[in-house]
């Protein structure tokens, strides 16, 4: 069973940066595609970014492309989300997620549907 713990959230002014971290408690972390999702107040959870298990492929949602960067360090069982040029509309609880299928393949659209293992989230608040 994969367990995920996020950290790094906080309050930042618009235009600022934050780096989120997620550590996974699983010995075969390098077998799992990983992702970040977010849920703003009153809205449904939405996909933000994903990285494949070999760390050579990434995929971003339109609103964050060019501002956010996902990365991973398989030696540390960690995945990161570098968030730059933050906007008030980025305010949300950010969740780390793992693919339910080890070494999962397929298109990114198919892969996103398999992210079923979640952390508890970390709150990011961007003030204007």
C-alpha positions in Angstrom: 0.0 0.0 0.0 1.5 3.3 -1.1 1.2 6.2 1.4 1.9 9.7 0.4 2.8 12.8 2.6 2.8 16.3 1.1 4.5 19.3 2.5 5.6 22.8 1.4 2.3 24.6 1.2 1.8 28.1 2.6 0.8 31.7 2.0 2.5 33.5 -0.8 1.9 36.8 -2.7 0.9 36.7 -6.4 3.9 36.4 -8.6 5.8 34.4 -5.9 7.0 30.8 -5.9 6.5 27.7 -3.8 7.9 24.2 -4.0 5.8 21.3 -2.9 7.2 18.0 -1.9 5.6 14.5 -1.6 7.3 11.5 0.0 6.0 8.1 -0.7 6.4 5.1 1.7 6.8 2.4 -0.8 10.0 0.5 -1.7 9.2 0.4 -5.4 8.5 4.1 -5.8 10.4 4.1 -9.1 7.6 1.9 -10.6 4.8 4.4 -10.2 3.7 7.3 -12.3 3.1 10.3 -10.0 1.0 13.4 -10.2 -0.3 16.5 -8.5 -3.9 17.5 -8.4 -5.6 20.4 -6.6 -9.0 21.3 -5.2 -10.0 24.9 -4.9 -12.8 25.9 -2.4 -16.2 25.0 -3.8 -14.7 23.2 -6.9 -13.9 19.7 -7.9 -10.4 18.3 -7.7 -8.5 18.9 -10.9 -5.4 17.5 -12.5 -2.3 19.7 -12.4 0.8 17.8 -13.5 2.2 14.3 -13.9 5.5 12.6 -14.4 6.1 9.0 -15.6 7.9 6.4 -13.5 11.1 6.7 -15.5 11.1 10.5 -15.0 11.5 11.3 -18.7 7.9 12.3 -19.5 5.8 15.0 -18.0 2.3 16.4 -18.7 0.7 19.6 -17.5 -2.8 21.1 -17.3 -3.2 24.2 -19.5 -3.6 26.7 -16.7 -0.2 25.8 -15.2 1.9 25.0 -18.2 5.0 27.2 -18.4 4.6 28.2 -14.7 4.8 24.8 -12.8 7.4 22.1 -13.1 7.0 18.6 -11.8 10.1 16.5 -11.0 11.0 13.4 -9.0 13.9 11.9 -7.2 13.5 8.1 -7.2 16.4 7.7 -4.7 14.5 9.8 -2.2 11.0 8.4 -3.0 10.0 12.0 -3.7 8.1 14.0 -6.2 8.1 17.8 -6.4 6.0 20.6 -7.8 7.9 23.9 -8.4 5.3 26.6 -8.7 6.4 30.0 -10.1 4.5 33.1 -11.1 1.7 32.1 -8.8 -1.8 33.6 -9.2 -4.7 33.9 -6.8 -6.6 31.4 -8.8 -3.9 28.8 -7.9 -5.2 28.9 -4.4 -6.2 25.3 -3.5 -5.4 22.2 -1.5 -2.7 20.4 -3.5 -2.7 16.6 -3.5 0.0 14.2 -4.5 -1.2 11.1 -6.2 0.2 7.7 -7.4 -0.9 5.6 -10.3 -2.8 2.5 -9.1 -0.9 0.4 -11.6 2.9 -0.2 -11.3 4.7 0.7 -14.5 1.5 1.9 -15.9 1.5 2.9 -19.6 -0.9 4.3 -22.1 -1.7 7.9 -23.1 -1.6 10.6 -20.4 -5.4 10.8 -20.6 -5.7 7.1 -19.7 -3.0 7.4 -17.0 -4.7 10.3 -15.3 -7.8 8.2 -14.7 -5.7 5.7 -12.8 -4.4 8.1 -10.1 -6.3 6.6 -7.2 -3.8 6.7 -4.3 -3.9 10.1 -2.6 -2.1 12.0 0.1 -3.9 14.3 2.6 -3.0 17.5 0.8 -1.2 20.7 1.5 -2.8 24.1 1.4 -1.5 26.8 -1.0 -2.9 30.3 -0.6 -2.0 33.0 -3.1 -2.8 36.5 -2.1 -3.4 39.3 -4.6 
